[in-house]
Amino acid sequence: MNEIIKKNGISYGIITGVVSALITTAIYAIDLKLFTAWWVTVLSIGFYIIIAIVLLTKTKKELKGVFSFKDAFTTYFISAVIGILISVLFNIILFNFIDPSAKETIKEISIKYAVEMMQKFNAPSSAINDAVKKMQENDQFSIIELLKGSAFSIVFSSLFGLLLALIFKSKPSQE
């Protein structure tokens, strides 16, 4: 594997993971209600897209414009996996060892938010009750659930990485 690809993938993965942990820490410190705020999610996704674009642009430039689809995807994939693993490890430590009560508070906030949304869309009471029951039974911050979520994140990131690789790969030269 090319050293530039490996170096940039690892560096940006660490940056992504650390920033993700800092975002989680800020939300945790400011107000747990922010974990259910749609705009926080949108800003976070925007940040990850910008980091991915900077990563691939920088790597392509360092490779002097010769950037195959495989190299572009590999660069992004390394970064995404490292970032996800750091973020999940941080969440496991925060919500299962440092402050397990925070996950119960977030669950209550999430249930209240879900009920309000379902009521706005005139969902039947039985559907609301079923949703609440499922949410109460689920521990979204348990170690197992966080690991499952990380697997989903890696799959989703891989699909996004395929799209980015198509965009950033070198155009074939015409002879």
N, CA, C and O of each residue as an XYZ file, in Angstrom:
700
protein
N       0.843     -1.172      0.000
C       0.000      0.000      0.000
C       0.893      1.242      0.000
O       1.923      1.295      0.671
N       0.469      2.216     -0.760
C       1.192      3.473     -0.869
C       1.255      4.165      0.493
O       0.250      4.251      1.199
N       2.433      4.653      0.853
C       2.636      5.290      2.163
C       1.812      6.567      2.322
O       1.344      6.863      3.421
N       1.631      7.321      1.247
C       0.837      8.558      1.318
C      -0.611      8.211      1.659
O      -1.229      8.864      2.500
N      -1.144      7.190      1.011
C      -2.526      6.760      1.265
C      -2.679      6.324      2.717
O      -3.623      6.718      3.403
N      -1.734      5.502      3.174
C      -1.792      5.004      4.540
C      -1.662      6.148      5.550
O      -2.444      6.238      6.497
N      -0.670      7.020      5.344
C      -0.421      8.135      6.267
C      -1.632      9.059      6.345
O      -2.073      9.409      7.440
N      -2.172      9.458      5.196
C      -3.311     10.373      5.186
C      -4.563      9.712      5.750
O      -5.309     10.338      6.503
N      -4.797      8.461      5.394
C      -5.965      7.749      5.914
C      -5.922      7.661      7.427
O      -6.920      7.922      8.098
N      -4.774      7.296      7.963
C      -4.628      7.178      9.423
C      -4.741      8.554     10.084
O      -5.460      8.705     11.072
N      -4.045      9.548      9.555
C      -4.066     10.893     10.148
C      -5.481     11.472     10.186
O      -5.937     11.961     11.219
N      -6.156     11.408      9.057
C      -7.507     11.975      9.002
C      -8.507     11.119      9.783
O      -9.500     11.644     10.287
N      -8.265      9.833      9.887
C      -9.108      8.980     10.720
C      -9.001      9.378     12.179
O     -10.004      9.450     12.889
N      -7.786      9.634     12.618
C      -7.578     10.072     14.003
C      -8.231     11.437     14.220
O      -8.890     11.658     15.236
N      -8.049     12.344     13.273
C      -8.676     13.667     13.381
C     -10.198     13.519     13.472
O     -10.831     14.131     14.333
N     -10.779     12.717     12.595
C     -12.234     12.518     12.593
C     -12.711     11.923     13.913
O     -13.697     12.387     14.486
N     -12.014     10.902     14.393
C     -12.402     10.256     15.645
C     -12.301     11.190     16.839
O     -13.191     11.220     17.689
N     -11.218     11.950     16.900
C     -11.027     12.879     18.021
C     -12.072     13.995     17.970
O     -12.646     14.353     18.999
N     -12.320     14.543     16.790
C     -13.334     15.598     16.678
C     -14.714     15.040     17.027
O     -15.508     15.719     17.679
N     -15.001     13.834     16.608
C     -16.275     13.201     16.961
C     -16.410     13.060     18.475
O     -17.473     13.329     19.034
N     -15.341     12.642     19.130
C     -15.354     12.537     20.591
C     -15.529     13.915     21.230
O     -16.226     14.050     22.236
N     -14.901     14.929     20.651
C     -15.050     16.287     21.182
C     -16.478     16.810     20.997
O     -17.011     17.492     21.873
N     -17.092     16.489     19.860
C     -18.489     16.881     19.628
C     -19.385     16.209     20.661
O     -20.249     16.852     21.257
N     -19.175     14.916     20.867
C     -19.964     14.192     21.867
C     -19.756     14.790     23.248
O     -20.713     14.951     24.005
N     -18.519     15.119     23.582
C     -18.211     15.715     24.878
C     -18.900     17.069     25.031
O     -19.451     17.376     26.088
N     -18.866     17.870     23.980
C     -19.511     19.189     24.036
C     -21.015     19.047     24.240
O     -21.602     19.743     25.069
N     -21.634     18.151     23.490
C     -23.072     17.927     23.643
C     -23.369     17.439     25.057
O     -24.305     17.912     25.702
N     -22.578     16.504     25.526
C     -22.742     15.958     26.873
C     -22.634     17.059     27.926
O     -23.416     17.095     28.876
N     -21.670     17.948     27.754
C     -21.437     19.006     28.739
C     -22.470     20.128     28.649
O     -22.838     20.715     29.667
N     -22.935     20.426     27.445
C     -23.854     21.559     27.259
C     -25.288     21.173     27.618
O     -25.900     21.782     28.495
N     -25.824     20.152     26.929
C     -27.219     19.765     27.148
C     -27.478     18.431     26.457
O     -27.311     18.319     25.243
N     -27.881     17.434     27.212
C     -28.134     16.102     26.642
C     -29.254     16.121     25.597
O     -29.333     15.219     24.763
N     -30.108     17.127     25.635
C     -31.185     17.237     24.636
C     -30.622     17.407     23.222
O     -31.283     17.080     22.237
N     -29.404     17.918     23.137
C     -28.785     18.113     21.822
C     -28.531     16.782     21.098
O     -28.366     16.768     19.878
N     -28.498     15.668     21.836
C     -28.328     14.366     21.189
C     -29.498     14.033     20.274
O     -29.364     13.200     19.377
N     -30.654     14.679     20.492
C     -31.815     14.422     19.632
C     -32.088     15.577     18.667
O     -33.068     15.539     17.923
N     -31.244     16.590     18.672
C     -31.449     17.753     17.799
C     -31.030     17.426     16.371
O     -29.892     17.030     16.123
N     -31.954     17.595     15.440
C     -31.679     17.260     14.036
C     -30.551     18.112     13.473
O     -29.750     17.627     12.674
N     -30.478     19.371     13.877
C     -29.474     20.267     13.308
C     -28.057     19.882     13.737
O     -27.100     20.133     13.004
N     -27.917     19.279     14.910
C     -26.597     18.802     15.341
C     -26.149     17.664     14.429
O     -24.984     17.587     14.037
N     -27.087     16.786     14.098
C     -26.792     15.682     13.179
C     -26.385     16.214     11.805
O     -25.421     15.733     11.209
N     -27.115     17.199     11.312
C     -26.806     17.786      9.997
C     -25.418     18.433     10.012
O     -24.638     18.253      9.077
N     -25.114     19.184     11.071
C     -23.789     19.810     11.168
C     -22.675     18.761     11.250
O     -21.617     18.924     10.643
N     -22.917     17.701     11.993
C     -21.914     16.634     12.117
C     -21.669     15.967     10.768
O     -20.520     15.744     10.387
N     -22.723     15.653     10.056
C     -22.578     15.030      8.733
C     -21.835     15.974      7.793
O     -20.969     15.546      7.030
N     -22.174     17.248      7.852
C     -21.472     18.243      7.033
C     -19.987     18.273      7.336
O     -19.161     18.351      6.427
N     -19.650     18.209      8.618
C     -18.244     18.177      9.018
C     -17.540     16.957      8.430
O     -16.442     17.079      7.887
N     -18.165     15.779      8.534
C     -17.541     14.548      8.029
C     -17.371     14.592      6.512
O     -16.383     14.079      5.985
N     -18.311     15.190      5.816
C     -18.199     15.325      4.355
C     -17.034     16.248      4.006
O     -16.248     15.944      3.108
N     -16.922     17.359      4.703
C     -15.829     18.310      4.452
C     -14.476     17.647      4.713
O     -13.553     17.784      3.910
N     -14.355     16.929      5.832
C     -13.096     16.238      6.151
C     -12.755     15.231      5.051
O     -11.599     15.134      4.641
N     -13.747     14.483      4.572
C     -13.502     13.488      3.515
C     -13.022     14.165      2.233
O     -12.103     13.676      1.576
N     -13.638     15.279      1.882
C     -13.247     16.002      0.669
C     -11.819     16.542      0.809
O     -11.022     16.439     -0.123
N     -11.502     17.113      1.964
C     -10.145     17.627      2.197
C      -9.138     16.476      2.131
O      -8.086     16.602      1.505
N      -9.463     15.366      2.774
C      -8.592     14.189      2.758
C      -8.298     13.730      1.334
O      -7.137     13.549      0.967
N      -9.330     13.544      0.541
C      -9.130     13.024     -0.812
C      -8.463     14.045     -1.728
O      -7.657     13.676     -2.582
N      -8.789     15.306     -1.560
C      -8.139     16.347     -2.357
C      -6.648     16.399     -2.047
O      -5.819     16.451     -2.956
N      -6.316     16.383     -0.771
C      -4.914     16.434     -0.345
C      -4.153     15.209     -0.841
O      -3.037     15.335     -1.345
N      -4.744     14.034     -0.701
C      -4.072     12.805     -1.112
C      -3.856     12.784     -2.621
O      -2.782     12.406     -3.090
N      -4.865     13.186     -3.380
C      -4.734     13.224     -4.838
C      -3.624     14.191     -5.249
O      -2.847     13.903     -6.158
N      -3.556     15.328     -4.580
C      -2.514     16.319     -4.877
C      -1.135     15.751     -4.564
O      -0.201     15.918     -5.348
N      -1.002     15.069     -3.403
C       0.283     14.489     -3.022
C       0.701     13.349     -3.960
O       1.889     13.065     -4.115
N      -0.285     12.706     -4.576
C       0.011     11.643     -5.550
C       0.159     12.208     -6.959
O       0.191     11.463     -7.939
N       0.247     13.519     -7.048
C       0.453     14.241     -8.314
C      -0.653     13.944     -9.326
O      -0.399     13.822    -10.524
N      -1.884     13.831     -8.824
C      -3.046     13.666     -9.686
C      -3.316     12.239    -10.133
O      -4.339     11.980    -10.766
N      -2.426     11.309     -9.820
C      -2.628      9.913    -10.203
C      -3.320      9.212     -9.035
O      -2.673      8.789     -8.077
N      -4.637      9.096     -9.130
C      -5.449      8.613     -8.014
C      -6.489      7.645     -8.551
O      -7.539      8.059     -9.043
N      -6.196      6.367     -8.455
C      -7.130      5.362     -8.968
C      -8.358      5.274     -8.073
O      -8.348      5.756     -6.940
N      -9.400      4.663     -8.582
C     -10.618      4.446     -7.804
C     -10.286      3.681     -6.528
O     -10.743      4.033     -5.442
N      -9.479      2.623     -6.676
C      -9.106      1.799     -5.516
C      -8.342      2.620     -4.484
O      -8.613      2.512     -3.288
N      -7.393      3.438     -4.930
C      -6.616      4.255     -3.997
C      -7.503      5.281     -3.288
O      -7.360      5.499     -2.085
N      -8.410      5.906     -4.026
C      -9.317      6.890     -3.426
C     -10.210      6.222     -2.383
O     -10.392      6.743     -1.283
N     -10.761      5.067     -2.740
C     -11.626      4.366     -1.794
C     -10.836      3.906     -0.575
O     -11.297      4.053      0.557
N      -9.661      3.354     -0.798
C      -8.836      2.858      0.306
C      -8.492      3.983      1.279
O      -8.567      3.806      2.494
N      -8.116      5.134      0.740
C      -7.774      6.286      1.578
C      -8.957      6.664      2.466
O      -8.814      6.834      3.676
N     -10.126      6.791      1.841
C     -11.323      7.170      2.596
C     -11.701      6.083      3.604
O     -12.044      6.386      4.747
N     -11.639      4.823      3.183
C     -12.063      3.712      4.033
C     -11.203      3.626      5.296
O     -11.728      3.445      6.395
N      -9.892      3.754      5.140
C      -8.997      3.728      6.310
C      -9.391      4.833      7.282
O      -9.524      4.600      8.484
N      -9.574      6.022      6.757
C      -9.949      7.165      7.588
C     -11.285      6.930      8.286
O     -11.414      7.171      9.486
N     -12.275      6.462      7.536
C     -13.614      6.256      8.098
C     -13.601      5.207      9.201
O     -14.191      5.417     10.262
N     -12.940      4.087      8.965
C     -12.923      3.020      9.971
C     -12.223      3.479     11.245
O     -12.715      3.224     12.344
N     -11.099      4.143     11.114
C     -10.385      4.630     12.300
C     -11.238      5.655     13.046
O     -11.346      5.596     14.271
N     -11.838      6.580     12.325
C     -12.696      7.579     12.960
C     -13.873      6.955     13.685
O     -14.190      7.345     14.809
N     -14.522      5.993     13.054
C     -15.668      5.311     13.668
C     -15.230      4.555     14.915
O     -15.897      4.623     15.947
N     -14.124      3.841     14.831
C     -13.665      3.058     15.983
C     -13.304      3.947     17.177
O     -13.628      3.613     18.317
N     -12.642      5.062     16.923
C     -12.312      5.991     18.012
C     -13.596      6.536     18.636
O     -13.730      6.580     19.859
N     -14.529      6.947     17.796
C     -15.786      7.507     18.277
C     -16.573      6.488     19.102
O     -17.087      6.817     20.170
N     -16.666      5.258     18.610
C     -17.413      4.219     19.322
C     -16.728      3.865     20.636
O     -17.393      3.695     21.658
N     -15.418      3.755     20.614
C     -14.689      3.467     21.846
C     -14.943      4.563     22.887
O     -15.156      4.273     24.064
N     -14.919      5.807     22.445
C     -15.204      6.920     23.352
C     -16.619      6.812     23.919
O     -16.822      6.979     25.121
N     -17.603      6.532     23.048
C     -18.988      6.416     23.507
C     -19.166      5.248     24.480
O     -19.908      5.359     25.457
N     -18.495      4.145     24.218
C     -18.561      2.999     25.136
C     -18.055      3.409     26.511
O     -18.688      3.123     27.527
N     -16.917      4.076     26.534
C     -16.332      4.488     27.812
C     -17.226      5.510     28.517
O     -17.491      5.379     29.712
N     -17.692      6.530     27.782
C     -18.503      7.588     28.387
C     -19.818      7.047     28.939
O     -20.154      7.302     30.096
N     -20.567      6.303     28.123
C     -21.928      5.929     28.501
C     -22.038      4.617     29.281
O     -23.109      4.296     29.796
N     -20.948      3.860     29.373
C     -21.016      2.598     30.110
C     -20.128      2.569     31.344
O     -20.312      1.723     32.218
N     -19.164      3.486     31.425
C     -18.252      3.479     32.568
C     -18.201      4.821     33.297
O     -18.260      4.856     34.526
N     -18.094      5.916     32.562
C     -17.979      7.227     33.200
C     -19.332      7.702     33.739
O     -19.435      8.076     34.907
N     -20.369      7.689     32.894
C     -21.688      8.188     33.318
C     -22.822      7.355     32.713
O     -23.478      7.799     31.770
N     -23.057      6.163     33.245
C     -24.139      5.319     32.720
C     -25.531      5.948     32.862
O     -26.439      5.607     32.105
N     -25.705      6.856     33.817
C     -27.024      7.476     33.984
C     -27.367      8.398     32.811
O     -28.544      8.644     32.549
N     -26.367      8.906     32.109
C     -26.618      9.800     30.976
C     -27.383      9.076     29.876
O     -28.233      9.675     29.217
N     -27.092      7.793     29.669
C     -27.795      7.075     28.604
C     -29.274      6.910     28.926
O     -30.103      6.871     28.017
N     -29.616      6.813     30.220
C     -31.032      6.726     30.608
C     -31.730      8.062     30.370
O     -32.877      8.101     29.926
N     -31.035      9.149     30.668
C     -31.595     10.481     30.432
C     -31.814     10.701     28.938
O     -32.852     11.223     28.531
N     -30.848     10.307     28.127
C     -30.971     10.464     26.670
C     -32.113      9.592     26.154
O     -32.851     10.000     25.257
N     -32.260      8.403     26.713
C     -33.367      7.524     26.301
C     -34.710      8.203     26.579
O     -35.599      8.191     25.726
N     -34.859      8.790     27.762
C     -36.101      9.489     28.115
C     -36.356     10.657     27.164
O     -37.484     10.859     26.715
N     -35.319     11.421     26.861
C     -35.444     12.554     25.930
C     -35.847     12.046     24.544
O     -36.710     12.631     23.890
N     -35.222     10.962     24.106
C     -35.516     10.389     22.786
C     -36.953      9.892     22.710
O     -37.629     10.093     21.701
N     -37.421      9.248     23.764
C     -38.802      8.747     23.791
C     -39.786      9.917     23.720
O     -40.755      9.882     22.961
N     -39.523     10.946     24.517
C     -40.399     12.119     24.509
C     -40.432     12.759     23.120
O     -41.497     13.123     22.622
N     -39.263     12.892     22.502
C     -39.162     13.471     21.164
C     -39.912     12.620     20.139
O     -40.638     13.150     19.298
N     -39.736     11.304     20.213
C     -40.408     10.399     19.270
C     -41.919     10.464     19.424
O     -42.645     10.475     18.430
N     -42.399     10.507     20.664
C     -43.841     10.597     20.914
C     -44.401     11.898     20.326
O     -45.446     11.895     19.674
N     -43.698     13.005     20.563
C     -44.147     14.296     20.023
C     -44.215     14.266     18.505
O     -45.174     14.762     17.914
N     -43.204     13.688     17.873
C     -43.187     13.612     16.402
C     -44.316     12.729     15.888
O     -44.992     13.082     14.921
N     -44.521     11.593     16.525
C     -45.581     10.680     16.084
C     -46.961     11.320     16.270
O     -47.852     11.134     15.441
N     -47.130     12.068     17.350
C     -48.394     12.766     17.564
C     -48.624     13.839     16.507
O     -49.750     14.032     16.049
N     -47.551     14.542     16.114
C     -47.673     15.562     15.062
C     -48.147     14.950     13.747
O     -48.861     15.588     12.974
N     -47.741     13.705     13.506
C     -48.125     13.027     12.273
C     -49.372     12.160     12.465
O     -49.672     11.288     11.649
N     -50.092     12.420     13.563
C     -51.349     11.724     13.855
C     -51.230     10.207     13.852
O     -52.115      9.514     13.351
N     -50.156      9.696     14.400
C     -49.991      8.244     14.510
C     -50.997      7.719     15.530
O     -51.295      8.393     16.516
N     -51.521      6.517     15.292
C     -52.463      5.951     16.261
C     -51.780      5.683     17.603
O     -50.578      5.421     17.665
N     -52.566      5.752     18.664
C     -52.031      5.540     20.022
C     -51.343      4.198     20.154
O     -50.323      4.088     20.834
N     -51.887      3.179     19.515
C     -51.280      1.845     19.614
C     -49.880      1.831     19.010
O     -48.983      1.176     19.540
N     -49.688      2.547     17.907
C     -48.368      2.618     17.273
C     -47.393      3.383     18.166
O     -46.225      3.015     18.292
N     -47.888      4.444     18.778
C     -47.042      5.226     19.684
C     -46.636      4.372     20.882
O     -45.471      4.355     21.278
N     -47.611      3.663     21.453
C     -47.322      2.803     22.606
C     -46.324      1.706     22.252
O     -45.435      1.399     23.045
N     -46.465      1.110     21.062
C     -45.520      0.070     20.625
C     -44.110      0.646     20.470
O     -43.125      0.034     20.882
N     -44.038      1.827     19.872
C     -42.734      2.461     19.670
C     -42.070      2.779     21.011
O     -40.873      2.554     21.189
N     -42.849      3.296     21.939
C     -42.310      3.625     23.267
C     -41.812      2.359     23.950
O     -40.733      2.350     24.544
N     -42.599      1.292     23.865
C     -42.204      0.030     24.506
C     -40.879     -0.479     23.937
O     -39.997     -0.904     24.684
N     -40.746     -0.434     22.607
C     -39.497     -0.887     21.969
C     -38.317     -0.011     22.386
O     -37.223     -0.513     22.644
N     -38.543      1.290     22.449
C     -37.461      2.196     22.831
C     -37.047      1.976     24.288
O     -35.866      2.071     24.622
N     -38.016      1.684     25.148
C     -37.695      1.440     26.555
C     -36.898      0.155     26.734
O     -36.051      0.060     27.622
N     -37.175     -0.840     25.880
C     -36.481     -2.123     25.971
C     -35.075     -2.071     25.391
O     -34.230     -2.904     25.719
N     -34.830     -1.097     24.535
C     -33.553     -1.012     23.832
C     -32.584     -0.087     24.570
O     -32.955      1.010     24.986
N     -31.348     -0.540     24.727
C     -30.290      0.275     25.322
C     -29.332      0.673     24.207
O     -28.353     -0.025     23.942
N     -29.616      1.795     23.557
C     -28.849      2.207     22.380
C     -27.377      2.495     22.674
O     -26.563      2.559     21.752
N     -27.036      2.666     23.931
C     -25.655      2.950     24.299
C     -24.952      1.772     24.969
O     -23.860      1.928     25.515
N     -25.573      0.597     24.929
C     -24.886     -0.583     25.466
C     -23.697     -0.895     24.560
O     -23.654     -0.471     23.405
N     -22.759     -1.623     25.087
C     -21.567     -1.959     24.303
C     -21.957     -2.699     23.030
O     -21.445     -2.394     21.953
N     -22.859     -3.670     23.148
C     -23.290     -4.452     21.980
C     -23.974     -3.564     20.942
O     -23.681     -3.661     19.751
N     -24.883     -2.699     21.393
C     -25.595     -1.826     20.451
C     -24.650     -0.819     19.795
O     -24.795     -0.516     18.611
N     -23.697     -0.306     20.546
C     -22.729      0.620     19.955
C     -21.860     -0.086     18.920
O     -21.546      0.491     17.879
N     -21.469     -1.330     19.195
C     -20.680     -2.094     18.221
C     -21.506     -2.411     16.981
O     -20.995     -2.344     15.863
N     -22.788     -2.758     17.171
C     -23.678     -2.988     16.018
C     -23.796     -1.709     15.189
O     -23.738     -1.736     13.960
N     -23.961     -0.602     15.887
C     -24.065      0.689     15.206
C     -22.803      1.031     14.434
O     -22.867      1.627     13.359
N     -21.645      0.650     14.990
C     -20.393      0.930     14.284
C     -20.295      0.093     13.010
O     -19.776      0.561     11.996
N     -20.795     -1.143     13.061
C     -20.799     -1.979     11.849
C     -21.678     -1.330     10.781
O     -21.298     -1.280      9.611
N     -22.841     -0.838     11.177
C     -23.728     -0.143     10.235
C     -23.037      1.108      9.697
O     -23.107      1.394      8.502
N     -22.377      1.845     10.570
C     -21.673      3.064     10.140
C     -20.571      2.758      9.137
O     -20.366      3.511      8.186
N     -19.863      1.658      9.346
C     -18.801      1.277      8.408
C     -19.397      0.918      7.051
O     -18.849      1.288      6.012
N     -20.524      0.196      7.057
C     -21.178     -0.152      5.789
C     -21.648      1.118      5.078
O     -21.393      1.293      3.886
N     -22.332      2.003      5.805
C     -22.820      3.248      5.206
C     -21.654      4.094      4.711
O     -21.715      4.656      3.617
N     -20.604      4.188      5.499
C     -19.423      4.955      5.095
C     -18.773      4.354      3.859
O     -18.269      5.084      3.006
N     -18.780      3.046      3.757
C     -18.213      2.383      2.579
C     -18.983      2.772      1.322
O     -18.389      3.035      0.276
N     -20.305      2.807      1.434
C     -21.115      3.208      0.277
C     -20.824      4.662     -0.094
O     -20.693      4.994     -1.272
N     -20.725      5.515      0.907
C     -20.382      6.909      0.670
C     -18.979      7.017      0.083
O     -18.728      7.838     -0.799
N     -18.068      6.183      0.578
C     -16.698      6.162      0.077
C     -16.617      5.756     -1.385
O     -15.783      6.269     -2.132
N     -17.484      4.833     -1.796
C     -17.522      4.434     -3.213
C     -17.899      5.624     -4.088
O     -17.319      5.833     -5.154
N     -18.875      6.398     -3.628
C     -19.292      7.582     -4.375
C     -18.155      8.614     -4.436
O     -17.876      9.176     -5.496
N     -17.515      8.852     -3.311
C     -16.396      9.799     -3.297
C     -15.246      9.321     -4.180
O     -14.614     10.122     -4.869
N     -14.976      8.020     -4.161
C     -13.902      7.478     -4.993
C     -14.198      7.703     -6.474
O     -13.295      8.000     -7.256
N     -15.459      7.560     -6.851
C     -15.839      7.839     -8.244
C     -15.586      9.298     -8.601
O     -15.134      9.606     -9.704
N     -15.873     10.175     -7.682
C     -15.709     11.610     -7.932
C     -14.234     11.999     -7.982
O     -13.838     12.805     -8.823
N     -13.414     11.432     -7.086
C     -12.030     11.881     -6.943
C     -11.005     11.093     -7.746
O      -9.850     11.508     -7.841
N     -11.402      9.972     -8.320
C     -10.417      9.184     -9.078
C      -9.919     10.004    -10.270
O     -10.605     10.897    -10.767
N      -8.720      9.677    -10.705
C      -8.134     10.363    -11.853
C      -8.933     10.023    -13.091
O      -9.413      8.903    -13.268
N      -9.056     11.016    -13.931
C      -9.692     10.774    -15.221
C      -8.695     10.050    -16.113
O      -7.508     10.378    -16.107
N      -9.163      9.060    -16.886
C      -8.218      8.364    -17.760
C      -7.637      9.334    -18.799
O      -8.345     10.172    -19.357
N      -6.346      9.195    -19.036
C      -5.711     10.112    -19.992
C      -5.989      9.652    -21.411
O      -5.982      8.458    -21.709
N      -6.233     10.615    -22.270
C      -6.501     10.331    -23.672
C      -5.174     10.312    -24.426
O      -4.345     11.209    -24.273
N      -4.987      9.267    -25.247
C      -3.754      9.194    -26.030
C      -4.042      9.379    -27.483
O      -3.124      9.349    -28.303
